[in-house]
Amino acid sequence: MARRGKKAIRATVSMKVAPSDSLLALVNNYVEALRFTLFWSKENVKNPEEKGVLSKVHEESYTKLREEHNLPSKIAEDCYRDALSVQGLV
């Protein structure tokens, strides 16, 4: 992120990306993993206000997202955090 003085400047870059097979597979895996996490958290997170919801979801879903849905580490973390934000749990 560029800085002007002490204040950060946010910029957006627009570019075309050719959809490769690996990119499409990653997107499909992400969508499946997001659905899995949404349904899992709906069934297993009874009280979203309780302390440690994020760590509970991480413990239960991170390994499944990495192994069963074949997601890279950072994307697996983003996936369960996106699911929690959609449900308003975080």
C-alpha positions in Angstrom: 0.0 0.0 0.0 1.4 3.4 -1.0 1.8 6.1 1.6 1.5 9.8 1.3 2.9 11.4 4.4 1.5 9.5 7.4 -1.7 8.6 5.7 -2.1 5.4 3.7 -3.5 5.5 0.2 -5.7 2.6 -1.0 -5.6 1.7 -4.7 -7.5 -0.8 -6.9 -5.9 -2.3 -9.9 -8.1 -3.7 -12.7 -6.7 -6.5 -14.9 -7.9 -9.4 -17.0 -7.0 -12.8 -15.9 -7.3 -15.9 -18.2 -9.2 -18.6 -16.4 -6.8 -21.6 -16.2 -7.9 -25.0 -15.2 -6.1 -24.7 -11.8 -7.7 -21.4 -11.1 -11.2 -22.7 -11.9 -10.5 -25.8 -9.7 -9.5 -23.5 -6.8 -12.6 -21.4 -7.2 -14.8 -24.5 -7.3 -13.1 -26.0 -4.2 -13.5 -22.7 -2.4 -17.2 -22.6 -3.1 -17.7 -26.1 -1.9 -15.6 -25.4 1.2 -17.6 -22.2 2.0 -20.8 -24.2 1.8 -19.4 -26.9 4.0 -18.3 -24.3 6.6 -21.6 -22.4 6.5 -23.6 -25.6 7.2 -21.1 -26.9 9.8 -21.2 -23.6 11.7 -24.9 -23.4 11.5 -25.2 -26.8 13.2 -22.3 -26.6 15.7 -22.0 -23.0 16.8 -25.0 -22.7 19.1 -24.1 -19.4 20.8 -22.2 -17.0 18.5 -21.6 -14.6 21.4 -19.6 -17.2 23.4 -15.9 -16.6 23.8 -13.6 -18.5 21.4 -16.0 -19.0 18.5 -13.2 -18.3 15.9 -10.8 -20.7 17.5 -13.5 -23.4 17.8 -14.3 -23.1 14.1 -10.6 -23.1 13.2 -9.9 -26.3 15.2 -12.9 -28.1 13.6 -12.7 -26.9 10.0 -9.2 -25.9 9.1 -7.8 -29.4 8.6 -10.9 -30.5 6.6 -10.7 -27.4 4.4 -7.0 -28.1 3.7 -7.3 -31.9 3.1 -10.8 -32.6 1.8 -11.3 -29.4 -0.2 -7.6 -29.1 -1.2 -7.3 -25.4 -0.3 -4.0 -23.6 0.4 -3.4 -22.5 4.0 -4.3 -18.8 3.7 -7.3 -19.5 1.5 -8.6 -22.1 4.0 -8.4 -19.4 6.8 -10.1 -16.9 4.6 -12.8 -19.4 3.8 -13.9 -20.1 7.3 -13.6 -16.4 8.2 -15.8 -15.5 5.3 -18.4 -18.1 6.4 -18.4 -16.6 9.9 -18.8 -13.1 8.6 -21.7 -14.1 6.3 -23.5 -15.6 9.4 -22.6 -12.6 11.5 -20.7 -14.7 14.0 -17.5 -12.6 14.0 
